[in-house]
Amino acid sequence: MKKSAWGLFVLVGTLWGIPYLFTKVAVDSETPVVLIVFLRVLLASLILIPIAHFRGVLIPALRHWKIILIYAVGEMVLPWFFIATGQKVIPSSTTALLIATVPIFASVFAYFYGDSTVWHGKRLVGMGAGFVGIFFLVGFDGVGEGSVTTQTIAVILLLASSVLYAGSVSMVNHKLPEVSGLAINALALLFATIIYLPTIFFVVPTPIPPADALLSIAVLGAICTALAFIIYFKVMAHFGPARASLSVYINTVVAVLLGVILLDERLTPTMMLGIPLVLIGSYLASRKPIATPA
């Protein structure tokens, strides 16, 4: 494997680790969540739609618009709203760790698409370890600001985002295996923009977001979404979908480090116990056993 391929692998993991930082900056500026998400998907779609069209993959993908619309809702419209809402009270580092449970939920969805290896011993251990890790992350001294009820709702929203991510990707991988991933995500971003457009009228007029919020939203749309998707599909071409998905462990580490270093977020002893359990659990849950010759 070329060093450049590994460089792209690390890069995409990093690009998907920094959204939590910039989302936290944006929501802390009191910018409405729907405006944050709308501007993110609008900017990303303006970048990816022309690229997908230029490569000749956009129009063929339109035949599958119904499935892509469902994917857009489950991969972007709902989870990005849930995550930004949850980050009003939950630190960015904890958010990233809760989203790192995606491989665990993906294993459950894989079962419904015919993967019986989900119930293999190591994968079950991984699921169990991951859920114990979640308990350590959120079950003791609280995970953020506000009342216990507020924090609980935020955690539910974040875990729901993880489930939606896992289910949406599993659906597309099963139903549209031959369709360009770039085209799917370009169209999904366009659909997400159209869905969010009417909501803007409920938050306008609103004060112009401060410069740091606008910069954060620009980075979220152009870098963490559009550029990250482009690079991710290059990584998939080199490593395959299964190994490419392991970049989730890089982005989790990046998100935790950025939260602690730049946002002064606190790492508690229980979090230190939960972090390895979630990461190791997600890894084991996503690993298929090696088939033995008959």
C-alpha positions as protocol buffer text, in pm:
chain_id: "A"
residue {
  index: 1
  type: MET
  ca { x: 0 y: 0 z: 0 }
}
residue {
  index: 2
  type: LYS
  ca { x: 140 y: 341 z: -99 }
}
residue {
  index: 3
  type: LYS
  ca { x: 225 y: 594 z: 170 }
}
residue {
  index: 4
  type: SER
  ca { x: -5 y: 842 z: -4 }
}
residue {
  index: 5
  type: ALA
  ca { x: -301 y: 608 z: 56 }
}
residue {
  index: 6
  type: TRP
  ca { x: -223 y: 591 z: 427 }
}
residue {
  index: 7
  type: GLY
  ca { x: -187 y: 968 z: 428 }
}
residue {
  index: 8
  type: LEU
  ca { x: -538 y: 1002 z: 285 }
}
residue {
  index: 9
  type: PHE
  ca { x: -665 y: 755 z: 544 }
}
residue {
  index: 10
  type: VAL
  ca { x: -526 y: 965 z: 829 }
}
residue {
  index: 11
  type: LEU
  ca { x: -645 y: 1286 z: 662 }
}
residue {
  index: 12
  type: VAL
  ca { x: -1007 y: 1176 z: 628 }
}
residue {
  index: 13
  type: GLY
  ca { x: -1005 y: 1053 z: 987 }
}
residue {
  index: 14
  type: THR
  ca { x: -881 y: 1395 z: 1094 }
}
residue {
  index: 15
  type: LEU
  ca { x: -1132 y: 1584 z: 880 }
}
residue {
  index: 16
  type: TRP
  ca { x: -1416 y: 1387 z: 1036 }
}
residue {
  index: 17
  type: GLY
  ca { x: -1274 y: 1447 z: 1383 }
}
residue {
  index: 18
  type: ILE
  ca { x: -1286 y: 1826 z: 1371 }
}
residue {
  index: 19
  type: PRO
  ca { x: -1661 y: 1883 z: 1301 }
}
residue {
  index: 20
  type: TYR
  ca { x: -1740 y: 1839 z: 1669 }
}
residue {
  index: 21
  type: LEU
  ca { x: -1508 y: 2128 z: 1758 }
}
residue {
  index: 22
  type: PHE
  ca { x: -1653 y: 2362 z: 1496 }
}
residue {
  index: 23
  type: THR
  ca { x: -2012 y: 2259 z: 1569 }
}
residue {
  index: 24
  type: LYS
  ca { x: -1952 y: 2338 z: 1936 }
}
residue {
  index: 25
  type: VAL
  ca { x: -1814 y: 2682 z: 1847 }
}
residue {
  index: 26
  type: ALA
  ca { x: -2115 y: 2752 z: 1624 }
}
residue {
  index: 27
  type: VAL
  ca { x: -2383 y: 2643 z: 1872 }
}
residue {
  index: 28
  type: ASP
  ca { x: -2214 y: 2826 z: 2160 }
}
residue {
  index: 29
  type: SER
  ca { x: -2248 y: 3148 z: 1956 }
}
residue {
  index: 30
  type: GLU
  ca { x: -2628 y: 3112 z: 1986 }
}
residue {
  index: 31
  type: THR
  ca { x: -2660 y: 3065 z: 1610 }
}
residue {
  index: 32
  type: PRO
  ca { x: -2985 y: 2868 z: 1548 }
}
residue {
  index: 33
  type: VAL
  ca { x: -2917 y: 2500 z: 1488 }
}
residue {
  index: 34
  type: VAL
  ca { x: -3130 y: 2487 z: 1173 }
}
residue {
  index: 35
  type: LEU
  ca { x: -2928 y: 2775 z: 1026 }
}
residue {
  index: 36
  type: ILE
  ca { x: -2600 y: 2597 z: 1107 }
}
residue {
  index: 37
  type: VAL
  ca { x: -2712 y: 2276 z: 938 }
}
residue {
  index: 38
  type: PHE
  ca { x: -2872 y: 2455 z: 642 }
}
residue {
  index: 39
  type: LEU
  ca { x: -2558 y: 2654 z: 563 }
}
residue {
  index: 40
  type: ARG
  ca { x: -2343 y: 2343 z: 603 }
}
residue {
  index: 41
  type: VAL
  ca { x: -2543 y: 2131 z: 358 }
}
residue {
  index: 42
  type: LEU
  ca { x: -2592 y: 2424 z: 118 }
}
residue {
  index: 43
  type: LEU
  ca { x: -2219 y: 2493 z: 92 }
}
residue {
  index: 44
  type: ALA
  ca { x: -2127 y: 2126 z: 62 }
}
residue {
  index: 45
  type: SER
  ca { x: -2390 y: 2063 z: -207 }
}
residue {
  index: 46
  type: LEU
  ca { x: -2270 y: 2364 z: -409 }
}
residue {
  index: 47
  type: ILE
  ca { x: -1926 y: 2203 z: -415 }
}
residue {
  index: 48
  type: LEU
  ca { x: -2015 y: 1837 z: -471 }
}
residue {
  index: 49
  type: ILE
  ca { x: -2303 y: 1867 z: -721 }
}
residue {
  index: 50
  type: PRO
  ca { x: -2084 y: 2022 z: -998 }
}
residue {
  index: 51
  type: ILE
  ca { x: -1805 y: 1770 z: -931 }
}
residue {
  index: 52
  type: ALA
  ca { x: -2043 y: 1474 z: -952 }
}
residue {
  index: 53
  type: HIS
  ca { x: -2199 y: 1616 z: -1269 }
}
residue {
  index: 54
  type: PHE
  ca { x: -1859 y: 1676 z: -1428 }
}
residue {
  index: 55
  type: ARG
  ca { x: -1763 y: 1313 z: -1358 }
}
residue {
  index: 56
  type: GLY
  ca { x: -2082 y: 1192 z: -1523 }
}
residue {
  index: 57
  type: VAL
  ca { x: -2221 y: 1010 z: -1218 }
}
residue {
  index: 58
  type: LEU
  ca { x: -2492 y: 1252 z: -1104 }
}
residue {
  index: 59
  type: ILE
  ca { x: -2767 y: 1189 z: -1363 }
}
residue {
  index: 60
  type: PRO
  ca { x: -2750 y: 807 z: -1343 }
}
residue {
  index: 61
  type: ALA
  ca { x: -2785 y: 828 z: -964 }
}
residue {
  index: 62
  type: LEU
  ca { x: -3104 y: 1035 z: -996 }
}
residue {
  index: 63
  type: ARG
  ca { x: -3292 y: 719 z: -1094 }
}
residue {
  index: 64
  type: HIS
  ca { x: -3259 y: 612 z: -731 }
}
residue {
  index: 65
  type: TRP
  ca { x: -3376 y: 942 z: -582 }
}
residue {
  index: 66
  type: LYS
  ca { x: -3628 y: 785 z: -343 }
}
residue {
  index: 67
  type: ILE
  ca { x: -3365 y: 576 z: -165 }
}
residue {
  index: 68
  type: ILE
  ca { x: -3119 y: 866 z: -169 }
}
residue {
  index: 69
  type: LEU
  ca { x: -3385 y: 1092 z: -16 }
}
residue {
  index: 70
  type: ILE
  ca { x: -3433 y: 845 z: 270 }
}
residue {
  index: 71
  type: TYR
  ca { x: -3055 y: 828 z: 307 }
}
residue {
  index: 72
  type: ALA
  ca { x: -3036 y: 1209 z: 319 }
}
residue {
  index: 73
  type: VAL
  ca { x: -3285 y: 1222 z: 605 }
}
residue {
  index: 74
  type: GLY
  ca { x: -3109 y: 948 z: 802 }
}
residue {
  index: 75
  type: GLU
  ca { x: -2750 y: 1052 z: 728 }
}
residue {
  index: 76
  type: MET
  ca { x: -2773 y: 1433 z: 727 }
}
residue {
  index: 77
  type: VAL
  ca { x: -3107 y: 1599 z: 797 }
}
residue {
  index: 78
  type: LEU
  ca { x: -3183 y: 1437 z: 1133 }
}
residue {
  index: 79
  type: PRO
  ca { x: -2841 y: 1344 z: 1277 }
}
residue {
  index: 80
  type: TRP
  ca { x: -2674 y: 1677 z: 1205 }
}
residue {
  index: 81
  type: PHE
  ca { x: -2965 y: 1855 z: 1373 }
}
residue {
  index: 82
  type: PHE
  ca { x: -2956 y: 1611 z: 1666 }
}
residue {
  index: 83
  type: ILE
  ca { x: -2579 y: 1641 z: 1707 }
}
residue {
  index: 84
  type: ALA
  ca { x: -2577 y: 2020 z: 1700 }
}
residue {
  index: 85
  type: THR
  ca { x: -2869 y: 2028 z: 1945 }
}
residue {
  index: 86
  type: GLY
  ca { x: -2697 y: 1780 z: 2176 }
}
residue {
  index: 87
  type: GLN
  ca { x: -2375 y: 1979 z: 2169 }
}
residue {
  index: 88
  type: LYS
  ca { x: -2555 y: 2271 z: 2331 }
}
residue {
  index: 89
  type: VAL
  ca { x: -2504 y: 2083 z: 2659 }
}
residue {
  index: 90
  type: ILE
  ca { x: -2266 y: 1795 z: 2579 }
}
residue {
  index: 91
  type: PRO
  ca { x: -1889 y: 1852 z: 2531 }
}
residue {
  index: 92
  type: SER
  ca { x: -1751 y: 1791 z: 2182 }
}
residue {
  index: 93
  type: SER
  ca { x: -1521 y: 1512 z: 2305 }
}
residue {
  index: 94
  type: THR
  ca { x: -1807 y: 1318 z: 2466 }
}
residue {
  index: 95
  type: THR
  ca { x: -2019 y: 1372 z: 2155 }
}
residue {
  index: 96
  type: ALA
  ca { x: -1750 y: 1215 z: 1937 }
}
residue {
  index: 97
  type: LEU
  ca { x: -1722 y: 916 z: 2170 }
}
residue {
  index: 98
  type: LEU
  ca { x: -2097 y: 855 z: 2160 }
}
residue {
  index: 99
  type: ILE
  ca { x: -2098 y: 878 z: 1779 }
}
residue {
  index: 100
  type: ALA
  ca { x: -1808 y: 630 z: 1774 }
}
residue {
  index: 101
  type: THR
  ca { x: -2068 y: 362 z: 1856 }
}
residue {
  index: 102
  type: VAL
  ca { x: -2178 y: 363 z: 1490 }
}
residue {
  index: 103
  type: PRO
  ca { x: -1997 y: 33 z: 1411 }
}
residue {
  index: 104
  type: ILE
  ca { x: -2182 y: -135 z: 1699 }
}
residue {
  index: 105
  type: PHE
  ca { x: -2523 y: -38 z: 1562 }
}
residue {
  index: 106
  type: ALA
  ca { x: -2405 y: -111 z: 1206 }
}
residue {
  index: 107
  type: SER
  ca { x: -2341 y: -470 z: 1314 }
}
residue {
  index: 108
  type: VAL
  ca { x: -2702 y: -500 z: 1429 }
}
residue {
  index: 109
  type: PHE
  ca { x: -2830 y: -363 z: 1097 }
}
residue {
  index: 110
  type: ALA
  ca { x: -2598 y: -604 z: 916 }
}
residue {
  index: 111
  type: TYR
  ca { x: -2790 y: -892 z: 1072 }
}
residue {
  index: 112
  type: PHE
  ca { x: -3115 y: -772 z: 914 }
}
residue {
  index: 113
  type: TYR
  ca { x: -2937 y: -769 z: 578 }
}
residue {
  index: 114
  type: GLY
  ca { x: -2833 y: -1132 z: 617 }
}
residue {
  index: 115
  type: ASP
  ca { x: -2501 y: -1118 z: 805 }
}
residue {
  index: 116
  type: SER
  ca { x: -2533 y: -1402 z: 1057 }
}
residue {
  index: 117
  type: THR
  ca { x: -2175 y: -1350 z: 1183 }
}
residue {
  index: 118
  type: VAL
  ca { x: -2308 y: -1062 z: 1396 }
}
residue {
  index: 119
  type: TRP
  ca { x: -2372 y: -1315 z: 1673 }
}
residue {
  index: 120
  type: HIS
  ca { x: -2016 y: -1447 z: 1663 }
}
residue {
  index: 121
  type: GLY
  ca { x: -1851 y: -1447 z: 2005 }
}
residue {
  index: 122
  type: LYS
  ca { x: -1601 y: -1165 z: 1950 }
}
residue {
  index: 123
  type: ARG
  ca { x: -1860 y: -937 z: 1792 }
}
residue {
  index: 124
  type: LEU
  ca { x: -2100 y: -994 z: 2081 }
}
residue {
  index: 125
  type: VAL
  ca { x: -1821 y: -915 z: 2326 }
}
residue {
  index: 126
  type: GLY
  ca { x: -1754 y: -597 z: 2129 }
}
residue {
  index: 127
  type: MET
  ca { x: -2118 y: -488 z: 2147 }
}
residue {
  index: 128
  type: GLY
  ca { x: -2128 y: -557 z: 2519 }
}
residue {
  index: 129
  type: ALA
  ca { x: -1803 y: -370 z: 2583 }
}
residue {
  index: 130
  type: GLY
  ca { x: -1925 y: -76 z: 2379 }
}
residue {
  index: 131
  type: PHE
  ca { x: -2248 y: -41 z: 2575 }
}
residue {
  index: 132
  type: VAL
  ca { x: -2063 y: -71 z: 2906 }
}
residue {
  index: 133
  type: GLY
  ca { x: -1836 y: 204 z: 2777 }
}
residue {
  index: 134
  type: ILE
  ca { x: -2139 y: 424 z: 2707 }
}
residue {
  index: 135
  type: PHE
  ca { x: -2252 y: 368 z: 3066 }
}
residue {
  index: 136
  type: PHE
  ca { x: -1914 y: 486 z: 3195 }
}
residue {
  index: 137
  type: LEU
  ca { x: -1930 y: 790 z: 2968 }
}
residue {
  index: 138
  type: VAL
  ca { x: -2277 y: 907 z: 3066 }
}
residue {
  index: 139
  type: GLY
  ca { x: -2394 y: 716 z: 3372 }
}
residue {
  index: 140
  type: PHE
  ca { x: -2212 y: 875 z: 3664 }
}
residue {
  index: 141
  type: ASP
  ca { x: -2139 y: 1243 z: 3735 }
}
residue {
  index: 142
  type: GLY
  ca { x: -2319 y: 1385 z: 3433 }
}
residue {
  index: 143
  type: VAL
  ca { x: -2179 y: 1456 z: 3091 }
}
residue {
  index: 144
  type: GLY
  ca { x: -2243 y: 1823 z: 3035 }
}
residue {
  index: 145
  type: GLU
  ca { x: -2438 y: 2130 z: 3136 }
}
residue {
  index: 146
  type: GLY
  ca { x: -2795 y: 2168 z: 3250 }
}
residue {
  index: 147
  type: SER
  ca { x: -3031 y: 1943 z: 3440 }
}
residue {
  index: 148
  type: VAL
  ca { x: -3019 y: 1565 z: 3438 }
}
residue {
  index: 149
  type: THR
  ca { x: -3325 y: 1565 z: 3212 }
}
residue {
  index: 150
  type: THR
  ca { x: -3160 y: 1803 z: 2964 }
}
residue {
  index: 151
  type: GLN
  ca { x: -2842 y: 1595 z: 2957 }
}
residue {
  index: 152
  type: THR
  ca { x: -3038 y: 1272 z: 2916 }
}
residue {
  index: 153
  type: ILE
  ca { x: -3230 y: 1411 z: 2619 }
}
residue {
  index: 154
  type: ALA
  ca { x: -2903 y: 1527 z: 2462 }
}
residue {
  index: 155
  type: VAL
  ca { x: -2745 y: 1183 z: 2505 }
}
residue {
  index: 156
  type: ILE
  ca { x: -3053 y: 1017 z: 2351 }
}
residue {
  index: 157
  type: LEU
  ca { x: -3029 y: 1253 z: 2052 }
}
residue {
  index: 158
  type: LEU
  ca { x: -2661 y: 1169 z: 2004 }
}
residue {
  index: 159
  type: LEU
  ca { x: -2714 y: 794 z: 2028 }
}
residue {
  index: 160
  type: ALA
  ca { x: -3011 y: 827 z: 1792 }
}
residue {
  index: 161
  type: SER
  ca { x: -2774 y: 998 z: 1548 }
}
residue {
  index: 162
  type: SER
  ca { x: -2539 y: 702 z: 1575 }
}
residue {
  index: 163
  type: VAL
  ca { x: -2824 y: 462 z: 1498 }
}
residue {
  index: 164
  type: LEU
  ca { x: -2936 y: 676 z: 1202 }
}
residue {
  index: 165
  type: TYR
  ca { x: -2583 y: 691 z: 1062 }
}
residue {
  index: 166
  type: ALA
  ca { x: -2548 y: 314 z: 1086 }
}
residue {
  index: 167
  type: GLY
  ca { x: -2889 y: 238 z: 939 }
}
residue {
  index: 168
  type: SER
  ca { x: -2859 y: 485 z: 651 }
}
residue {
  index: 169
  type: VAL
  ca { x: -2519 y: 363 z: 536 }
}
residue {
  index: 170
  type: SER
  ca { x: -2625 y: -2 z: 571 }
}
residue {
  index: 171
  type: MET
  ca { x: -2933 y: 65 z: 357 }
}
residue {
  index: 172
  type: VAL
  ca { x: -2739 y: 237 z: 79 }
}
residue {
  index: 173
  type: ASN
  ca { x: -2464 y: -26 z: 78 }
}
residue {
  index: 174
  type: HIS
  ca { x: -2728 y: -296 z: 43 }
}
residue {
  index: 175
  type: LYS
  ca { x: -2963 y: -131 z: -206 }
}
residue {
  index: 176
  type: LEU
  ca { x: -2726 y: 81 z: -419 }
}
residue {
  index: 177
  type: PRO
  ca { x: -2394 y: -105 z: -423 }
}
residue {
  index: 178
  type: GLU
  ca { x: -2317 y: -9 z: -784 }
}
residue {
  index: 179
  type: VAL
  ca { x: -2410 y: 360 z: -760 }
}
residue {
  index: 180
  type: SER
  ca { x: -2137 y: 621 z: -719 }
}
residue {
  index: 181
  type: GLY
  ca { x: -2092 y: 715 z: -354 }
}
residue {
  index: 182
  type: LEU
  ca { x: -1997 y: 1066 z: -459 }
}
residue {
  index: 183
  type: ALA
  ca { x: -2322 y: 1106 z: -652 }
}
residue {
  index: 184
  type: ILE
  ca { x: -2529 y: 962 z: -368 }
}
residue {
  index: 185
  type: ASN
  ca { x: -2386 y: 1209 z: -117 }
}
residue {
  index: 186
  type: ALA
  ca { x: -2401 y: 1503 z: -357 }
}
residue {
  index: 187
  type: LEU
  ca { x: -2771 y: 1440 z: -419 }
}
residue {
  index: 188
  type: ALA
  ca { x: -2833 y: 1372 z: -50 }
}
residue {
  index: 189
  type: LEU
  ca { x: -2681 y: 1709 z: 37 }
}
residue {
  index: 190
  type: LEU
  ca { x: -2901 y: 1875 z: -225 }
}
residue {
  index: 191
  type: PHE
  ca { x: -3211 y: 1706 z: -82 }
}
residue {
  index: 192
  type: ALA
  ca { x: -3107 y: 1806 z: 271 }
}
residue {
  index: 193
  type: THR
  ca { x: -3069 y: 2167 z: 156 }
}
residue {
  index: 194
  type: ILE
  ca { x: -3419 y: 2165 z: 4 }
}
residue {
  index: 195
  type: ILE
  ca { x: -3566 y: 2009 z: 320 }
}
residue {
  index: 196
  type: TYR
  ca { x: -3402 y: 2268 z: 547 }
}
residue {
  index: 197
  type: LEU
  ca { x: -3481 y: 2569 z: 328 }
}
residue {
  index: 198
  type: PRO
  ca { x: -3836 y: 2628 z: 466 }
}
residue {
  index: 199
  type: THR
  ca { x: -3708 y: 2614 z: 825 }
}
residue {
  index: 200
  type: ILE
  ca { x: -3492 y: 2922 z: 767 }
}
residue {
  index: 201
  type: PHE
  ca { x: -3804 y: 3140 z: 759 }
}
residue {
  index: 202
  type: PHE
  ca { x: -3867 y: 3050 z: 1123 }
}
residue {
  index: 203
  type: VAL
  ca { x: -3528 y: 3184 z: 1239 }
}
residue {
  index: 204
  type: VAL
  ca { x: -3509 y: 3493 z: 1015 }
}
residue {
  index: 205
  type: PRO
  ca { x: -3471 y: 3773 z: 1102 }
}
residue {
  index: 206
  type: THR
  ca { x: -3189 y: 3673 z: 1333 }
}
residue {
  index: 207
  type: PRO
  ca { x: -2868 y: 3855 z: 1419 }
}
residue {
  index: 208
  type: ILE
  ca { x: -2582 y: 3783 z: 1181 }
}
residue {
  index: 209
  type: PRO
  ca { x: -2372 y: 3509 z: 1343 }
}
residue {
  index: 210
  type: PRO
  ca { x: -2034 y: 3622 z: 1478 }
}
residue {
  index: 211
  type: ALA
  ca { x: -1722 y: 3574 z: 1267 }
}
residue {
  index: 212
  type: ASP
  ca { x: -1605 y: 3263 z: 1454 }
}
residue {
  index: 213
  type: ALA
  ca { x: -1943 y: 3096 z: 1399 }
}
residue {
  index: 214
  type: LEU
  ca { x: -1947 y: 3182 z: 1028 }
}
residue {
  index: 215
  type: LEU
  ca { x: -1591 y: 3051 z: 989 }
}
residue {
  index: 216
  type: SER
  ca { x: -1685 y: 2733 z: 1175 }
}
residue {
  index: 217
  type: ILE
  ca { x: -1987 y: 2676 z: 949 }
}
residue {
  index: 218
  type: ALA
  ca { x: -1774 y: 2738 z: 639 }
}
residue {
  index: 219
  type: VAL
  ca { x: -1521 y: 2479 z: 757 }
}
residue {
  index: 220
  type: LEU
  ca { x: -1802 y: 2234 z: 836 }
}
residue {
  index: 221
  type: GLY
  ca { x: -1949 y: 2264 z: 486 }
}
residue {
  index: 222
  type: ALA
  ca { x: -1644 y: 2298 z: 263 }
}
residue {
  index: 223
  type: ILE
  ca { x: -1379 y: 2099 z: 452 }
}
residue {
  index: 224
  type: CYS
  ca { x: -1547 y: 1856 z: 691 }
}
residue {
  index: 225
  type: THR
  ca { x: -1825 y: 1762 z: 448 }
}
residue {
  index: 226
  type: ALA
  ca { x: -1743 y: 1825 z: 80 }
}
residue {
  index: 227
  type: LEU
  ca { x: -1366 y: 1769 z: 89 }
}
residue {
  index: 228
  type: ALA
  ca { x: -1395 y: 1487 z: 342 }
}
residue {
  index: 229
  type: PHE
  ca { x: -1642 y: 1296 z: 121 }
}
residue {
  index: 230
  type: ILE
  ca { x: -1415 y: 1336 z: -184 }
}
residue {
  index: 231
  type: ILE
  ca { x: -1115 y: 1203 z: 7 }
}
residue {
  index: 232
  type: TYR
  ca { x: -1314 y: 925 z: 172 }
}
residue {
  index: 233
  type: PHE
  ca { x: -1411 y: 773 z: -162 }
}
residue {
  index: 234
  type: LYS
  ca { x: -1045 y: 776 z: -264 }
}
residue {
  index: 235
  type: VAL
  ca { x: -966 y: 593 z: 61 }
}
residue {
  index: 236
  type: MET
  ca { x: -1241 y: 339 z: -13 }
}
residue {
  index: 237
  type: ALA
  ca { x: -1088 y: 277 z: -355 }
}
residue {
  index: 238
  type: HIS
  ca { x: -754 y: 194 z: -190 }
}
residue {
  index: 239
  type: PHE
  ca { x: -867 y: 6 z: 122 }
}
residue {
  index: 240
  type: GLY
  ca { x: -1222 y: -113 z: 55 }
}
residue {
  index: 241
  type: PRO
  ca { x: -1532 y: -12 z: 256 }
}
residue {
  index: 242
  type: ALA
  ca { x: -1460 y: -223 z: 566 }
}
residue {
  index: 243
  type: ARG
  ca { x: -1105 y: -99 z: 627 }
}
residue {
  index: 244
  type: ALA
  ca { x: -1191 y: 257 z: 523 }
}
residue {
  index: 245
  type: SER
  ca { x: -1458 y: 267 z: 794 }
}
residue {
  index: 246
  type: LEU
  ca { x: -1187 y: 220 z: 1057 }
}
residue {
  index: 247
  type: SER
  ca { x: -1107 y: 589 z: 1014 }
}
residue {
  index: 248
  type: VAL
  ca { x: -1377 y: 641 z: 1279 }
}
residue {
  index: 249
  type: TYR
  ca { x: -1116 y: 559 z: 1542 }
}
residue {
  index: 250
  type: ILE
  ca { x: -887 y: 835 z: 1418 }
}
residue {
  index: 251
  type: ASN
  ca { x: -1163 y: 1095 z: 1414 }
}
residue {
  index: 252
  type: THR
  ca { x: -1267 y: 1003 z: 1768 }
}
residue {
  index: 253
  type: VAL
  ca { x: -914 y: 1052 z: 1900 }
}
residue {
  index: 254
  type: VAL
  ca { x: -882 y: 1381 z: 1709 }
}
residue {
  index: 255
  type: ALA
  ca { x: -1214 y: 1508 z: 1847 }
}
residue {
  index: 256
  type: VAL
  ca { x: -1124 y: 1421 z: 2206 }
}
residue {
  index: 257
  type: LEU
  ca { x: -781 y: 1585 z: 2181 }
}
residue {
  index: 258
  type: LEU
  ca { x: -920 y: 1903 z: 2024 }
}
residue {
  index: 259
  type: GLY
  ca { x: -1194 y: 1926 z: 2285 }
}
residue {
  index: 260
  type: VAL
  ca { x: -949 y: 1890 z: 2573 }
}
residue {
  index: 261
  type: ILE
  ca { x: -676 y: 2115 z: 2429 }
}
residue {
  index: 262
  type: LEU
  ca { x: -875 y: 2392 z: 2259 }
}
residue {
  index: 263
  type: LEU
  ca { x: -1205 y: 2395 z: 2449 }
}
residue {
  index: 264
  type: ASP
  ca { x: -1071 y: 2302 z: 2795 }
}
residue {
  index: 265
  type: GLU
  ca { x: -1305 y: 2005 z: 2817 }
}
residue {
  index: 266
  type: ARG
  ca { x: -1251 y: 1777 z: 3114 }
}
residue {
  index: 267
  type: LEU
  ca { x: -1153 y: 1411 z: 3101 }
}
residue {
  index: 268
  type: THR
  ca { x: -1292 y: 1240 z: 3411 }
}
residue {
  index: 269
  type: PRO
  ca { x: -1170 y: 903 z: 3547 }
}
residue {
  index: 270
  type: THR
  ca { x: -1495 y: 737 z: 3435 }
}
residue {
  index: 271
  type: MET
  ca { x: -1446 y: 878 z: 3085 }
}
residue {
  index: 272
  type: MET
  ca { x: -1095 y: 733 z: 3080 }
}
residue {
  index: 273
  type: LEU
  ca { x: -1256 y: 394 z: 3148 }
}
residue {
  index: 274
  type: GLY
  ca { x: -1529 y: 446 z: 2891 }
}
residue {
  index: 275
  type: ILE
  ca { x: -1308 y: 562 z: 2603 }
}
residue {
  index: 276
  type: PRO
  ca { x: -1119 y: 233 z: 2547 }
}
residue {
  index: 277
  type: LEU
  ca { x: -1435 y: 28 z: 2602 }
}
residue {
  index: 278
  type: VAL
  ca { x: -1625 y: 220 z: 2334 }
}
residue {
  index: 279
  type: LEU
  ca { x: -1337 y: 214 z: 2084 }
}
residue {
  index: 280
  type: ILE
  ca { x: -1239 y: -150 z: 2139 }
}
residue {
  index: 281
  type: GLY
  ca { x: -1603 y: -254 z: 2149 }
}
residue {
  index: 282
  type: SER
  ca { x: -1676 y: -78 z: 1821 }
}
residue {
  index: 283
  type: TYR
  ca { x: -1371 y: -239 z: 1661 }
}
residue {
  index: 284
  type: LEU
  ca { x: -1465 y: -592 z: 1771 }
}
residue {
  index: 285
  type: ALA
  ca { x: -1832 y: -546 z: 1683 }
}
residue {
  index: 286
  type: SER
  ca { x: -1741 y: -444 z: 1328 }
}
residue {
  index: 287
  type: ARG
  ca { x: -1493 y: -726 z: 1262 }
}
residue {
  index: 288
  type: LYS
  ca { x: -1622 y: -1028 z: 1076 }
}
residue {
  index: 289
  type: PRO
  ca { x: -1468 y: -1361 z: 1180 }
}
residue {
  index: 290
  type: ILE
  ca { x: -1223 y: -1518 z: 936 }
}
residue {
  index: 291
  type: ALA
  ca { x: -1389 y: -1802 z: 751 }
}
residue {
  index: 292
  type: THR
  ca { x: -1227 y: -2142 z: 803 }
}
residue {
  index: 293
  type: PRO
  ca { x: -1201 y: -2390 z: 513 }
}
residue {
  index: 294
  type: ALA
  ca { x: -1456 y: -2670 z: 517 }
}
